[in-house]
Amino acid sequence: MTRHRITANIDQASESLEELSRIRNQAARLEAIVDSQPDCVKIVSSDYKLVEMNEAGLVMVDASSLEDVKGACLLDLVDPEFHEIFKESVDLAYRGQSSEVEFNITGLKGSRRRMSQRAAPIFDRDKPDQVIEMVAVTRDISDKHATLASLEEAKIMAEEASKLKSNFLATMSHEFRTPLNAILGFSEIIKSKSLGEIGNAKYEEYIEDIYNSGRHLLDIINDVLDISEIEAKKRIFLKEEIDLEDVVLECLSTVNILAEAKQILLSANIGANLPRIYADKRSIKQILINLLSNAVKFSHDNSVVILSIYDNGKFLKINIKDTGIGISKEFLKDIAKPFFRGQAQADLTSPGTGLGLSIVKSLVSEHNAHMLIESEEHVGTTVKLSFPINS
């Protein structure tokens, strides 16, 4: 009996040694996996002290070995302005919740890093509701953070430069208009011969050129002033309920002079009982006159430009359609950009600044409306506007 008992004890001891060896091998395997990670993996106690850390983490905090930092309070490494964020992350883990935070650290040798950390609780296997420790995986995102910070700084500088540009253009446009109005005024007096005959036919030709050039220059200045004021948020919008039908008829009358010169018919299809919209009347007129003028300008002689208005319950829809030269697909995506001229830049003899559609787009946006341009080269263009009815 004694021999059998000794044999049983030896077998039991052998099994215990095998189990111990298996556990040690498993621990070594897990340690190797953790140490092979490029991110910092650490165990943190409930009082914010370091329990364990892998090799990658030691490099991040400038430690030569675990003994340099084991048992140390991690708040000594985390920059002071991030202490509360870090403590909250640890506290949440010991309450059974995961979290993600970002913070800065300063290593033992003074190196500074931006860290992104995901923390999670470790639960007791026998008591699933009880947290025994916290594990955190921390990644060095210093380069990414620096890039984002540089981009944000560049964005702020670009926005500031854009405001300065817009303010400069607005100021210069005002300064240009004063002497230009004098040029136009005096040339108009000479043209009309208010003070008597000019005396030379060539002078009459010259004064006509001066006046036309002045008008063209004034149009350019007005467009630049408009886009500058809008970009600089200096334009005043006086929004009120307006009857769009009245505004449309007024705009058609204004553009009709240009249309008659090319023998183009302006046709209007206006729905009955259209609801009023809340808008700046001056801006709506500017939008419609600009779009109608473009339609006439780029239409063939003896053609038709059609303006349609209807509502679908939510939006008041305005469509302006022409059968003109159209816009190629290559340029359609850029057609509303400032100073862009479509038609492969070939029709530069047509008067204009390339600012018209850009101004229209900005004014439409200010009304929380939408603009869609559909076009096919040599077939025609349709501009679709959608203004919210209940705005």
C-alpha positions in Angstrom: 0.0 0.0 0.0 2.8 2.4 0.8 4.5 1.8 -2.5 1.3 2.4 -4.4 0.8 5.7 -2.5 4.4 6.8 -3.3 3.8 6.0 -7.0 0.6 8.0 -7.0 2.3 11.0 -5.4 5.1 10.8 -8.0 2.5 10.7 -10.8 0.6 13.7 -9.3 3.9 15.7 -8.9 4.8 14.9 -12.5 1.5 16.2 -13.7 1.9 19.3 -11.7 5.3 19.9 -13.1 3.9 19.5 -16.7 1.1 21.9 -15.9 3.6 24.4 -14.4 5.8 24.0 -17.5 2.8 24.5 -19.8 1.8 27.7 -17.9 5.3 29.0 -18.1 5.5 28.4 -21.8 2.2 30.1 -22.3 3.3 33.1 -20.3 6.6 33.2 -22.3 4.6 33.1 -25.5 2.3 35.9 -24.4 5.2 38.0 -23.3 6.9 37.5 -26.7 3.7 38.5 -28.5 3.4 41.7 -26.3 7.1 42.6 -26.7 6.9 42.2 -30.5 4.2 44.9 -30.7 5.3 48.3 -32.0 2.8 50.0 -29.6 3.2 50.5 -25.9 1.3 47.8 -23.9 1.1 48.4 -20.2 -0.7 47.4 -17.0 -1.7 50.3 -14.8 -2.9 50.1 -11.2 -5.9 51.9 -9.8 -3.7 54.5 -8.3 -2.1 55.3 -11.7 1.1 53.4 -11.1 2.9 51.3 -13.7 2.8 47.5 -13.1 4.1 46.1 -16.4 5.3 47.6 -19.8 6.6 46.0 -23.0 9.8 46.9 -24.8 8.2 49.4 -27.1 6.7 51.3 -24.2 10.1 51.5 -22.5 11.6 53.1 -25.6 8.8 55.6 -25.7 9.4 56.8 -22.1 13.3 56.7 -22.5 13.7 53.9 -20.0 16.6 51.4 -20.2 14.7 48.7 -18.3 11.4 48.0 -16.6 13.1 48.7 -13.2 13.5 52.4 -14.2 9.8 52.9 -14.2 8.0 50.0 -12.5 5.9 51.2 -9.7 6.3 54.9 -10.7 3.2 57.1 -11.0 2.5 57.6 -14.7 1.3 61.1 -14.0 4.9 62.0 -13.7 5.3 61.2 -17.4 2.0 62.6 -18.6 2.1 66.4 -19.2 0.1 68.3 -16.5 -2.6 69.6 -18.7 -3.6 66.0 -19.6 -3.6 64.6 -16.0 -7.4 64.7 -15.6 -7.9 63.0 -19.0 -5.5 60.3 -18.2 -6.9 59.7 -14.7 -10.4 59.5 -16.0 -9.3 56.8 -18.5 -7.8 54.7 -15.7 -10.9 55.3 -13.4 -13.2 54.2 -16.2 -11.3 51.0 -16.7 -11.6 50.1 -13.0 -15.3 50.7 -13.3 -15.4 48.2 -16.2 -15.5 50.6 -19.1 -13.2 51.0 -22.1 -12.0 54.4 -23.3 -9.8 56.2 -25.9 -7.9 59.3 -25.1 -5.0 61.4 -26.5 -2.3 63.1 -24.4 1.3 64.3 -24.4 4.1 62.7 -22.4 7.6 63.8 -21.6 10.1 60.9 -21.3 12.8 60.4 -18.7 15.3 62.0 -21.0 13.1 64.9 -22.1 11.7 63.5 -25.3 8.1 64.7 -26.0 5.5 62.6 -27.7 1.8 62.7 -28.6 0.1 59.5 -27.6 -3.2 57.9 -28.5 -4.3 55.4 -25.8 -7.1 52.7 -25.7 -7.7 51.5 -22.1 -9.7 48.4 -21.1 -10.5 46.6 -17.9 -9.2 43.1 -17.0 -11.9 41.0 -15.3 -11.4 38.3 -12.7 -12.0 34.9 -14.4 -13.8 33.6 -11.3 -15.7 36.8 -10.6 -16.6 38.3 -14.0 -18.0 41.5 -12.4 -14.8 42.3 -10.6 -12.0 44.3 -12.3 -8.5 43.3 -11.2 -6.3 45.4 -13.4 -6.3 47.8 -16.4 -4.5 47.2 -19.7 -3.7 50.1 -22.0 -2.4 50.1 -25.6 -0.7 53.4 -26.4 0.5 54.5 -29.9 2.9 57.2 -30.7 1.0 59.6 -33.1 3.5 62.5 -32.8 4.1 62.8 -36.6 0.4 62.6 -37.4 -0.5 65.1 -34.8 2.3 67.5 -36.0 1.0 67.1 -39.6 -2.6 67.9 -38.5 -1.4 70.9 -36.5 0.6 72.2 -39.4 -2.5 71.8 -41.7 -4.7 73.6 -39.2 -2.2 76.4 -39.0 -1.9 76.6 -42.8 -5.7 76.6 -43.0 -5.9 79.5 -40.6 -3.2 81.4 -42.5 -5.0 80.7 -45.8 -8.3 82.0 -44.4 -6.6 85.1 -43.1 -4.9 85.7 -46.4 -8.2 85.2 -48.2 -9.9 87.8 -45.9 -7.0 90.3 -46.5 -7.3 89.7 -50.3 -11.0 90.2 -50.2 -10.7 93.4 -48.1 -8.0 94.7 -50.4 -10.0 94.0 -53.6 -13.1 95.6 -52.0 -11.1 98.7 -51.0 -9.4 99.0 -54.4 -12.7 98.5 -56.3 -14.2 101.4 -54.4 -11.1 103.5 -55.2 -11.3 102.7 -58.9 -14.9 103.4 -59.2 -14.6 107.1 -58.2 -12.3 108.3 -61.1 -14.0 105.8 -63.5 -17.4 107.4 -62.8 -15.9 110.7 -63.7 -14.5 109.3 -67.0 -17.9 107.8 -67.9 -19.8 110.9 -66.9 -17.6 113.3 -68.9 -17.4 111.0 -71.9 -21.2 110.7 -71.8 -21.5 114.5 -71.9 -19.1 114.7 -74.9 -21.0 111.8 -76.6 -24.3 113.6 -76.3 -22.7 116.9 -77.5 -24.4 118.7 -74.5 -22.0 121.6 -74.9 -21.8 121.7 -78.6 -20.4 119.8 -81.6 -17.1 117.9 -81.3 -15.8 119.2 -84.6 -14.0 116.0 -85.7 -15.5 112.7 -86.6 -12.5 110.8 -85.4 -12.9 112.4 -82.0 -16.5 111.0 -81.9 -15.1 107.5 -82.6 -12.5 107.9 -79.9 -15.0 109.1 -77.3 -17.3 106.1 -78.1 -14.3 103.8 -77.5 -13.5 105.6 -74.2 -17.1 105.3 -73.0 -17.5 101.6 -74.0 -14.1 100.7 -72.4 -15.1 102.5 -69.3 -18.4 100.7 -69.0 -16.6 97.4 -69.5 -14.0 98.3 -66.8 -16.8 99.3 -64.5 -18.5 96.0 -65.0 -15.3 94.2 -64.1 -14.8 96.3 -61.0 -18.4 95.8 -59.9 -18.0 92.0 -60.2 -14.8 92.0 -58.3 -16.4 94.2 -55.6 -19.4 91.8 -55.4 -17.3 88.7 -55.0 -15.0 90.4 -52.5 -17.8 91.6 -50.3 -19.4 88.2 -50.3 -16.2 86.4 -49.4 -15.3 89.0 -46.7 -18.9 88.6 -45.3 -19.4 92.4 -45.8 -22.4 92.2 -48.1 -25.7 93.1 -46.4 -28.6 90.8 -47.2 -32.0 92.3 -46.5 -34.3 89.3 -46.6 -38.0 89.6 -46.9 -41.0 87.8 -48.4 -40.9 88.5 -52.1 -43.2 87.6 -55.0 -40.8 85.9 -57.4 -43.1 86.3 -60.4 -42.8 90.1 -60.2 -39.0 89.9 -59.9 -38.7 87.6 -62.8 -40.8 89.8 -65.1 -38.6 92.8 -64.2 -35.4 90.8 -64.9 -36.8 89.6 -68.3 -37.5 93.2 -69.2 -33.9 94.2 -68.4 -32.3 91.4 -70.4 -34.7 91.8 -73.3 -32.7 94.6 -74.8 -29.7 92.2 -75.2 -31.9 89.5 -76.5 -33.5 91.7 -79.2 -30.0 92.6 -80.5 -29.5 88.9 -81.3 -33.2 88.3 -82.2 -33.5 85.8 -79.4 -36.9 85.1 -77.9 -37.2 85.2 -74.1 -39.9 82.8 -73.0 -41.3 82.5 -69.5 -43.3 79.6 -68.1 -44.5 80.7 -64.6 -46.6 78.4 -62.5 -49.9 79.6 -61.0 -50.2 80.5 -57.3 -46.5 80.4 -56.6 -45.6 80.7 -52.9 -43.5 83.6 -51.7 -39.9 83.0 -50.7 -37.8 84.7 -48.0 -34.9 86.3 -49.8 -32.9 89.4 -50.6 -34.6 90.9 -53.6 -31.4 92.6 -54.9 -29.5 89.3 -54.8 -32.4 87.4 -56.6 -32.4 90.0 -59.3 -28.6 89.8 -59.7 -28.8 86.0 -59.9 -31.5 86.0 -62.6 -30.1 88.8 -64.7 -26.7 87.2 -64.6 -28.0 83.8 -65.7 -30.4 85.2 -68.3 -27.6 87.4 -69.8 -25.3 84.4 -70.0 -28.0 82.3 -71.7 -28.5 85.1 -74.3 -24.8 85.8 -74.7 -23.9 82.2 -75.5 -27.0 81.4 -77.6 -27.1 81.5 -81.3 -29.0 84.3 -83.1 -32.7 83.7 -83.7 -32.9 81.0 -80.9 -35.0 80.8 -77.7 -34.1 81.1 -74.0 -36.8 79.6 -71.7 -37.2 80.4 -68.0 -39.5 78.1 -66.0 -40.7 78.5 -62.4 -42.7 75.9 -60.4 -42.8 74.6 -56.9 -42.8 71.0 -55.6 -44.0 71.7 -52.1 -40.6 72.1 -50.5 -38.6 74.1 -53.1 -39.4 76.8 -55.6 -37.7 75.6 -58.8 -36.2 78.0 -61.4 -34.8 76.6 -64.6 -33.1 78.7 -67.3 -32.5 76.8 -70.5 -30.8 77.8 -73.7 -29.8 76.0 -77.0 -26.5 77.7 -77.3 -22.8 76.6 -77.5 -22.9 74.7 -74.3 -20.1 73.7 -72.0 -17.9 70.6 -72.4 -17.8 68.0 -69.7 -14.1 68.8 -69.2 -14.9 72.3 -68.0 -18.3 71.9 -66.5 -17.0 71.0 -63.0 -15.0 74.3 -62.9 -17.4 76.6 -64.6 -18.5 78.3 -61.3 -15.0 79.0 -60.1 -13.8 82.7 -60.1 -12.4 84.0 -63.4 -13.0 80.7 -65.1 -14.1 80.9 -68.8 -15.6 77.8 -70.4 -15.7 76.6 -74.0 -12.1 75.6 -73.8 -11.2 79.2 -73.2 -11.8 79.8 -76.9 -14.6 82.3 -76.8 -12.6 84.9 -74.9 -13.9 87.6 -77.3 -17.2 87.5 -75.5 -17.4 90.2 -72.8 -17.2 89.1 -69.2 -14.9 88.6 -66.3 -15.5 84.9 -65.5 -16.9 86.0 -62.1 -20.6 85.9 -63.0 -21.4 82.3 -62.1 -19.1 82.4 -59.1 -21.1 85.4 -57.8 -24.4 83.5 -58.5 -23.1 80.4 -56.7 -22.2 82.5 -53.6 -25.6 84.3 -53.6 -27.5 81.1 -54.0 -25.6 79.6 -51.1 -26.3 82.6 -48.9 -30.0 81.7 -49.4 -29.5 78.0 -48.4 -30.5 77.2 -52.0 -28.9 74.9 -54.5 -27.7 75.4 -58.1 -27.1 72.6 -60.7 -25.7 73.2 -64.1 -26.4 70.7 -66.9 -24.8 71.3 -70.3 -23.8 69.6 -73.5 -21.3 71.2 -75.9 -23.0 72.5 -79.1 -26.4 71.6 -77.7 -27.1 74.0 -74.8 -27.2 74.6 -71.1 -29.8 74.4 -68.3 -29.2 76.1 -65.0 -31.5 74.7 -62.2 -32.0 76.7 -59.0 -33.9 75.4 -55.9 -35.0 77.9 -53.3 -36.5 76.5 -50.0 -40.0 77.8 -49.6 -40.2 77.6 -45.8 -36.9 79.2 -45.0 
